[in-house]
Amino acid sequence: MGDKAQSHHPGAAGRALAADRPASVRNVVLVGHSGSGKTTLVEALALTAGAVNRAGRVEDGGTVSDYDDIEHRQQRSVQLSLVPVAWDGIKVNLLDTPGYADFVGELRAGLRAADAALFVVSAADGVDGSTRMVWEECAAVGMPRAIVITHLEAARSDFEEMTRTCAEAFGGDDPDAVLPLYLPLRGPEGPDGHAPVTGLVGLLSQKLFDYSTGERKESEPGEDQLPDIEEARNRLIEGIIAESEDETLMDRYLGGEPVEVKTLIEDLERAVARGSFFPVLAAAPAAEGARQGLGTVELLELVTRGFPTPFEHPLPGVTAIGGEPRELTACDTDGPLVAEVVKTSSDPYVGRISLVRVFSGTLRPDQTVHVSGHGLADRGHEDHDVDEKIGALSMPFGKQQRPVTHAVAGDLVCVAKLSRAETGDTLSAKDDPLLMEPWQMPDPLLPLAIRAHSKADEDKLSQGLSRLVAEDPTMRLEQNQDTHQVVLWCLGEAHADVALERLRHRYGVQVDVVPHRVSLRETFATKAGGRGRHVKQSGGHGQYAICEIEVEPLPGGSGIEFVDKVVGGAVPRQFIPSVEKGVRAQAAKGVAAGYPLVDVRVTLLDGKAHSVDSSDAAFQTAGALALREAAADARIHLLEPVAEVTVLVGDEYVGAVMSDLSGRRGRLLGTEQVGTGRTLIRAEVPEFEIGRYAVDLRSLSHGTARFDRRYARHEPMPPQIAERIREQAGDEDG
């Protein structure tokens, strides 16, 4: 890494990349906020590695980042994409992830598929809170990381200052574990007073790498340049030695003994691979007509030499279908087949394409595999336990899929014709079915209520929705039995917009967005009596039923209790269940604003029957009429659902979040410190008030807070709000 110019064999754009052994694979996920330059960096690396031509296009058209027309309309990345390149005999799978918080599911899929992460930080924008949170997630699982600073062409950009910012944000207790390997070289100042970055100086090799001509050229620094890099070089050497497995090296260095550059580089590579040292590099896209972007060669050297092989990636937990643990050797190409679908996409012309990470064994075309479910049935994703024959294997190049003959353990591959498998499913041998422990998915908390625009759309809606949620495990499909609404639960507004776009343009389903309704209830606030009289005796077989009931409120959660206190056979025994059935049917329809009645005891006190004209239907009707009459004489409460909400937020936003929750009629239950600088807030908030909380909290906390919610109970809503709801219900009925 920087000690010498590396010989390499770029992957030609015209052939698909295939790895024959796990040691020749590097799986790298790019992480960073929206606009940090991840996709541009991927394209620059592909150009330097020879995967695309100087126009940034693959041989048969399209760029390596040409994936989704929706992304062009949204003007941002909305999904995980794979770009494979070759460098120095190593296949590098670059996983480009969306930077916007609404698509964190795609980011988590990329983290699952990768063995190391490149954090892309814009010199113009710095490090945002969500990027810090992802860094902490990677740290928790020991994922190796490096930092790439982009947008150095921006006015007032300062590489050294941004490196210090990264050390503060990512270094934790050890900022000396976050240090640059290279310093930028700037050319003459332009008319705007800004000096462009034209090259890099390697701190270990003390070589200059000039990119000003569009081709990387190595040279020796002048004597006047060496003092400028001495301080940064010494700090880097001390940082590397501190992570060295040779405990005598620091004493020898401090004692004045010179340390060979080769030894430093070997120690650096080991420290990066085990996730204890995090180098900082700079990169920029190639200028028009240039073959190499600034820093791309150095970055590819770091990835191929410093990042770990798939052998060093701990295998996620694997069990048999029955739950018995299975111990497998990581990346055993001859071992049992264990692969995972990390992304699912549908194409109107070629059908479903699954991006698969192979963890064990070797995957081949036309193989019959077992598809095991992922336990997300609560989100509208059915569990799977079926055998399925896969189709062709391929590698993506822009919108093209290039066939490959196999995929070994550690590699990523696209699989065709997996019609049943969804994102998160496990693929294994049909005679040895296995299941991988699922990765953590955020809970979608923004409701999007939809309905078909026309009868033709209604016929296609079910299939379109099932295909939509098959692609995206962060989306939850709900068919609400109380409100009779179809609800897509999303992570945010942009997530919802993309869902609607895909329904319209990919699946040809036009839908209308309607206001989301919460599941209200009604109950009696006071005791009341009612008399139901259903008597019709004009011609033909008559109907005769009279019943008298008393209704009294019960504690929350009691449901409906029916009590028979009829004496003397005033209501014949065979018709008492008929009265109860009529009461319960009316309760389900509601007695005031059309919401289900709950938490009452209905007591049948008396009634009358006719020996000929009484019937089951007549007493059902009488029971319903009696309940309605009782409701007319009683005070009825509308009950609203209340959620127990927990918010994890940085200490600097605690006051604002608590004030906001109070403004939503929330009752604060308490707070507790979680780690350093984070607070967990607990509150109970009416669900009416948190329909858009996923969006509002993100704005309030600058994207750094998370919240969870779960149903607690129904309780009476304030009279003024209840009256407004009743008026709205009356208007809809009218």
Buried (B, 14 or more C-beta within 10 A) or exposed (E): BBBEBBEBEBBEBEEBBBBBBBEBBBBBBBBBBBBBBBBBBBBBBBBBBBBBEEEBBBEEEBBBBBBBEBBEEBEBBBBBBBBBBBBBEBBBBBBBBBBBBBBBBBBBBBBBBBBBBBBBBBBBBBBBBBBBBBBEBBBEEEBBBBBBBBBBBEEEBBBEEBBBBBBEBBBBEBBBBBBBBBBBBBEEEEEEEBEBBBBBBBBBBBBBBBBBEBEBEBEEBEEEEEEEBEEBBEBBBBBBBBBBEEEEBBEEBEEEEEBEBEBBBBBBBBBBBBBBBBBBBBBBBBBEEBBBBBBBBBBBBBBBBBBBBBBBBEBBEBBBBEEEEBEBEBBBBEBBBBBBBBBBBBEEEBEBBBBBBBBBBBBBBEBEBBBBBBEBEEBBBBEBEBEBEBBBBBBBBBBBBBEBEBBBBBBBBBBBBBBBBBBBBBBBBBEBBBBBEBBEBBBBBBBBBBBBBEEEBEEBBBEBBBBBBBBBBBBBBBEBEEBEBBBBBBBBBBBBBBBBBBBBBBBEBBBEEEEBBBBBBBBBEEBBBBBBBBBBEEEEEBBBBBBBBBBBBBEBEEEBEBEBEBEEEBBBEEBBBBBBBBBBBBBEEBBBBBBBBBBBBBBBBBBBBBEEBBBBBBBBBBBBBBBBBBBEEBEBBBBBBBBBBBBBBBEEBBEEBBEBBEEBBBEBEEBEEEEEEBBBBBBBBBBBBBBBBBBEBBEBBEBBBBBEBEEBEBBBBEEEBBEEBBEEBEEEEE
